[in-house]
Amino acid sequence: SYMLAGILTSWIQSRKYYSVLNSVLQIRSPYVVFNTINVQDIIKVEPYTSTKLGINGLYTMRITCSNGKKFYIYPERQEELISALKEINPSIYTSEVYA
């Protein structure tokens, strides 16, 4: 049962994607919306390297909102996502890596 749960979790994680629509960033899979973030609430986007379980690159980006909540994501096209976010909210701080 643990193995089945691990396989299911891996499958869901591998199918996550991100969309920006009507000033809202959605973190979702084809069947489930995991989180919605108002782009106006985002204050910072920075690179992040996950070392959970010794696996580098599990998450590649950390988004910080004005309420202090953090979201860890791994978009394939990071620059495009950041560009879309900054188009809506130009005051988002980004690290020099994304500049």
N, C-alpha and C positions, 0 to 999 in steps of 0.2 A: 504493500500500500504506500510506503514511503517512496518507493521507486516510481510508482505511477504518479504520485503527487509531484515529484521532481520533474518527470517528463512533461506533465501538463503545465507546470510553471514555466519550464524552459520554452515550450511551444508558445505560450501566451506572450512571454517576454520577447521572443523572436519576431512576433507579429505586431509589435507595438509600432505606432507611427504618430506623427504630430501634424496638426493642421491649425492654421490661423484663419479664422473666419469671424467677421463682425467684431473685431477687437478682442477676440477670445482665443487663447491657445488651448487646444484640446490634446490631451495625452490619451490615446485610445488604441484599441485593437479593432479588427473588423466587427466585433460583436459587442464590445463593452467600452464605454467612456470611463477611463480611470480617474482623470482629473480635468477640471476646466480652470483656467487662470485668466483673469482679466489682464490684458497686456498693459493697461494703464497702472496696474499695481506692481509691475515688475520694476525693480530698482537696479538689479545687477545680474549680469550673465558672465560667468567665468569658466575657464577650463577646470576639469575635475578628473582625477584619476582614482578609480576605486581600487582598493587593495583587499576588498572583502574576499575571503577564502584564497588569498594570494593570486587572484586573477586580475591582471591589469586591464583596464579598458572596459570594464563592465558598464560603467557610466563615463561619459566624456564631458558632460556639461552640468553645471549647477546654476539654477535659476533662483534668485532670492527676491521675495516679494516685500512690500512695505510693511506687512504685518510680521515679518521675520521668518515666515514659512519658507522652506527650501525644497526644491524639486530637483531630482537627479535624473537626467535623461541621456540618451545616446543617439542623437540624430545622425544619419548618414551624411547629410549635406548641411553641416553646421553653419557655414557662411550664409547660405540662403535663408535658413531659419532666423538667424540674427538680423539679417537685412529686413526680413518681413516684420520682425518685432520692432526694430528701430524706426521703420517707416510709420508705424502706428504711434510709438512712444519714443521720440528722439532723445529723451533724457535718460534712457537706460544706460548705465555704466557698463562698459565692456572692457575686458583686459586687453592689453596691447597685442595679445595673440590674435584677437579677433578684429583689431582695428584696420 
